[in-house]
Amino acid sequence: MERRIAPSTRVEEAIEELLLGDGLGDAGKLAALGKLGAQLMIQRGVEDEVTAFLSRARYQRTPDARGSRNGVRPRRVQTAEGEVAVQVPQLRNTAEEFVSRIIPDTRQVIRTRPLEALIIGAYVRGLSDRDVESLVAEAGLGKISKSTVSGICQELRARYRAFRARSLHDVELIALFLDAIYLPTRPSGAKEGVLVAWGYDVTGKRVLLDVCLGMRERYEDWLDMGRGLTARGLRAPLLAAGDGAPALVRVIDELWPEAYRQRCSVHRLRNIMAKLPKDVKLHERVHASYWAALDEAISPADAETRLRTLVGELEPEYPSAAACLADDLPALTVHLHLPLHLRKRLRSTNLLERSLEEVRRRTKVIGRFPGESSCLSLCWAVLDLVVASGRGLGLTDLDHRHIRELRAAHQTLDTRELIA
């Protein structure tokens, strides 16, 4: 009697056929390899679950068997590599119902946490073949051949390189956010900065743009990142937001002079509070006045007037805090040009900071990375998942019209200033 081939074996054959082709230089082949690798891991994991549940392998006869296989049923699973088809074995003559731990019994599309853990863990441990094999087993996804592990690791590294090389000519941004995180990038030495750029495009969708090493957030570091983005075709955003560091301010003004420069409102408040004595009531009063000025203002000019009132209140007793608030004040209020429901979301780099905290959470147990490549790849992998899963701006037709008019008016103003 002819035995049917296990679904995981068919996936392995597809991977081998792809690897034996003309190489993996083509981005489409790399993506296909990553998707097949994800499919194989999940398929193997489900098949191993069934083997353990029945106490027997396929076509094995044993008195300890607790049922038998009876064909398969397809399931669609949403992974970090895209949607894949998994063949879930159907069982008969079992005393209890089989429920997969990898694919829960639900009709909804599933994002597999074991796969995410595998990818992130592989980056953390330097993407060695042996470590990935170990992580596959730890995640409950069965065994995987060394050749497949090697192919997946190469593909994941290639994905990060492709991410940094891809064209940005088709990306038109409403807002660009720039920030950094400090991580122990190498086995020895001080922590180094990892610079991150992402934004919202004109459809309201989140877009991760770059993740690169920045040493100490120097002017030269930010300039290199910015020049890289423009060289890949990124046009000036309507608004560029940063934490107000002098080096970053200088780069934004140099590379994207036609953009509104938004100084992060949360960073500015932290700076002000740091210059005040530790008085809870004073902090609460300044905090309330600061946000009221930004939340209740009907225009940038109105907000600036309200904030200058707060500057006047602080100046007699707390001149350092007052000077901190007064510095570069117009950049703190430019978000008020935007549609009302977008203002709070675009006036700070908070969302980017929360994404960076997710990177920190996943890396704090590492100690130190085995090298720069592992560090950057991990940051990219985490941020790619976080940014892709976040909600967009939900723009209306009126919002689109408002943004187009604002961009045109601002560009006209810049042109007049250049002529003058």
Salt bridges, closest charged atoms under 4 A:
GLU12 OE2 - ARG44 NH2 2.49
GLU49 OE2 - ARG101 NE 3.62
GLU81 OE2 - ARG159 NH1 2.95
GLU83 OE1 - ARG76 NE 3.17
GLU116 OE1 - ARG113 NH1 2.25
GLU116 OE2 - ARG362 NH2 2.69
GLU138 OE1 - ARG125 NH2 3.72
GLU172 OE2 - ARG407 NE 3.95
GLU192 OE2 - ARG186 NE 2.82
ASP210 OD1 - ARG164 NE 2.73
ASP221 OD1 - ARG218 NH2 3.15
ASP253 OD1 - ARG261 NE 3.16
GLU254 OE2 - ARG250 NE 3.11
ASP295 OD1 - ARG347 NH1 2.76
GLU296 OE1 - ARG306 NH1 3.40
ASP302 OD1 - ARG306 NE 3.26
GLU304 OE2 - ARG308 NH2 3.08
ASP327 OD2 - ARG263 NH1 3.39
ASP328 OD2 - ARG261 NH1 2.74
ASP328 OD2 - ARG263 NH1 3.29
GLU353 OE2 - HIS267 NE2 3.46
GLU353 OE1 - ARG270 NH1 3.24
GLU357 OE2 - ARG360 NE 3.23
GLU358 OE2 - ARG361 NH2 2.65
GLU358 OE2 - ARG362 NE 2.92
GLU372 OE1 - ARG186 NH2 3.06
ASP384 OD2 - ARG159 NH2 3.95
ASP399 OD2 - HIS341 NE2 2.63
GLU405 OE2 - ARG401 NE 3.20
ASP414 OD2 - HIS410 NE2 3.93
